[in-house]
Amino acid sequence: MSADKCTAQLAAAETVIETIVAMAQEGKPLMQRVLPEDDIKWWEHYPKLDARSKSCKARWYYHVHKPGSRSPDEHGHFHLFLDKSQIKKASRTIAKPVHYRNKKKARVTHLIALSIDKNGIPREWFTTNRWVTDEWMYPAKTMTNHMPLYNVNDTAEDKLVNKLITAMVRLYSDEIEELLHERDAKLKEIGAGRDAPELYNKGNEVLSSRMIDLDVKIESLEAE
């Protein structure tokens, strides 16, 4: 890893820790910052129309699955997206939304999902199949080339949540790149493609995943 990249990731790590500590000091963990106090609905987007960057249109939403459909130590997870307008027009897609000609449909590409434990701490990264978020799916190389454009610090939602998500993407950019390539390899393995486009539209919900250990990650950077 280059010295500049290591420095950038260490700065992101500092931001991650600062935001987690600030949430703890305020006595308001992450999930309380993104969910209503009551009447939480399974699979609902929070916020309803997603948290969208005012400057670049990158976005996130949080939701909670029905008990038994995810790991028992997960509270919920974020889905993180780049806006399609951020992707170079010449970039070729792997798969398109079923109703892609409908301009009212979300024009997004899914970067990664971030699982949160019941204490409000990041626990896992994972990628999903195209149908899960109704995305415009691009190859891993395209996504990693555009990953530096992901910044949600200026959405209208909780500032600490925004900072945590943006910093986590910076801190784990290498792991996210690996997961995106693993996603593409898994799609190839199951036979998704022009001859079997339906495999993008059903089944194989999670295509790759990686557990998060912030202490181990920061120690590896300090050893560089």
Secondary structure, 3 states (H helix, E strand, C coil): CCHHHHHHHHHHHHHHHHHHHHHHHCCCCHHHHHCCCCCCCCCCCEEEEEEECCCCCCEEEEECCCCCCCCCCEEEEEEEEEEHHHCCCCCCCCECCCCCCCCCCCCEEEEEEEEEECCCCEEEEEEECHHHHCCCECCHHHHHHHHHHCCCCCCCCCHHHHHHHHHHHHHCHHHHHHHHHHHHHHHHHHCCECCEHHHHCCCCCEEEEEECCHHHHHHHHHCC
